[in-house]
């Protein structure tokens, strides 16, 4: 899979560029660069794989009660 920005770069370079930019911006503004990087990855996944995110969002949280009978 090739990058949408550049036909030679691998697809992962898009997310790396977003993470790098988010970390730079966070550092300049005094925000947490780790949180900014995490958010950039999530944003990228939401853009690239909306079906996957919908599936994950529909999965029960480990803290939620389930009605599974054993």
C-alpha positions as CSV (number, residue, x, y, z in Angstrom):
1,X,0.0,0.0,0.0
2,X,1.4,3.4,-1.0
3,X,1.0,6.7,0.7
4,X,-1.8,9.0,-0.5
5,X,0.6,11.9,-0.4
6,X,3.5,10.4,-2.2
7,X,3.5,7.4,-4.5
8,X,6.9,6.1,-3.4
9,X,6.5,6.4,0.4
10,X,4.9,3.5,2.3
11,X,1.4,4.1,3.7
12,X,2.8,4.2,7.3
13,X,4.6,7.5,6.5
14,X,1.2,9.3,6.6
15,X,0.6,8.4,10.2
16,X,4.2,9.1,11.2
17,X,4.0,12.6,9.7
18,X,0.8,13.3,11.6
19,X,2.3,12.0,14.8
20,X,5.5,14.1,14.3
21,X,3.4,17.2,13.6
22,X,1.2,16.6,16.6
23,X,4.2,16.2,18.9
24,X,5.8,19.4,17.6
25,X,2.6,21.4,18.0
26,X,2.0,20.0,21.5
27,X,5.6,20.9,22.5
28,X,5.2,24.4,21.2
29,X,1.9,25.0,23.0
30,X,2.8,23.3,26.2
31,X,0.5,20.4,25.7
32,X,1.4,16.7,26.4
33,X,3.2,15.4,23.3
34,X,2.5,11.8,24.2
35,X,-1.3,12.4,24.4
36,X,-1.1,14.4,21.1
37,X,0.7,11.5,19.4
38,X,-1.9,9.1,20.7
39,X,-4.7,11.3,19.4
40,X,-3.0,11.7,16.0
41,X,-2.9,7.9,15.6
42,X,-6.5,7.5,16.6
43,X,-7.5,10.3,14.2
44,X,-5.6,8.6,11.4
45,X,-7.2,5.2,12.1
46,X,-10.7,6.8,12.2
47,X,-9.9,8.3,8.7
48,X,-8.4,5.2,7.2
49,X,-10.5,2.5,8.8
50,X,-13.9,3.7,9.8
51,X,-15.3,0.2,9.8
52,X,-12.7,-1.0,12.2
53,X,-13.3,1.9,14.6
54,X,-17.1,1.2,14.4
55,X,-16.4,-2.4,15.3
56,X,-14.1,-1.5,18.2
57,X,-16.6,1.1,19.5
58,X,-19.4,-1.5,19.4
59,X,-17.3,-4.0,21.5
60,X,-18.2,-4.0,25.2
61,X,-15.8,-2.2,27.5
62,X,-14.1,-4.5,30.0
63,X,-15.7,-2.4,32.8
64,X,-19.2,-2.8,31.4
65,X,-21.5,-5.4,32.8
66,X,-22.4,-8.2,30.4
67,X,-25.3,-10.6,30.5
68,X,-23.2,-13.6,29.6
69,X,-24.3,-16.7,31.4
70,X,-21.7,-19.3,32.1
